[in-house]
């Protein structure tokens, strides 16, 4: 059966009780793997020289422990290291942000190993800049970064959204991780190519529910599109909204989760009936 998951849910700050209710409403809507720590990252400043990286992951670890204590299957969400650098504001003159990469990577290695120690099976690593045209040195950095981070003993889903992979499709498909999420709302044309080029061991998460539009998904049309993916991937097919639901009202976010779950259930019914 295709797994229904979510990339992110409207953020509610540090209110533990409300956070717990938000996890439960996603589960009740049919989401099987819940995003945890899916808060919006504040803007950050990068400086050259001896800048240390001390990212505060403690709220994420706390949420993982809280959700697991409530019996939820969780998928922590973190910003990818290259997207973190790309989006950072520079201080102290113009410099190559990639010069900071070797100081940042140990922080991510510690993060992933700590999540593994907490019993996390899957982590979602958001790398939306893969949907942009990237300089060659940044493309080269992707291969190096994930060859290092793949050592941590948990499964990694790279999430891309707000556009298609285009010239980065081969790069993203072949990164040494366990899964890839693609946005088929913004870039439906990449569907067939990603199906053909995805390595046989990887999970493919398809974002076919528009996370920024109140209009409901055309379930019949979308199911027709999904049949080939389901036949080829089986349990390696995951379904999700095309992007995080952080920025929309809770009621609409629940609707989007329900649409994803209906798609997954309908695929399973078709499989059983066949």
Secondary structure, 3 states (H helix, E strand, C coil): CCEEECCCCCCCCCCHHHHHHHHHHHHHHCCCEEEECCCCCCCCEEECCCCCCCCCCHHHHHHHHHHHHCCCCEEEEEECHHHHHHHCEEECCCCCHHHHHHHHHHHHHHHHHHHHHCCCCEEEEECHHHHCCCCHHHHHHHHHHHHHHCCCCCEEEEECCCCCCHHHHHHHHHCCCCEEEEECCCCHHHHHHHHHHCCCCCEEEEEEECCCCCCCCCHHHHHHHHHHHHHHHHHHEEEEECCCCCCCCHHHHHHHHHHHHHHHHHHHHHHHHC
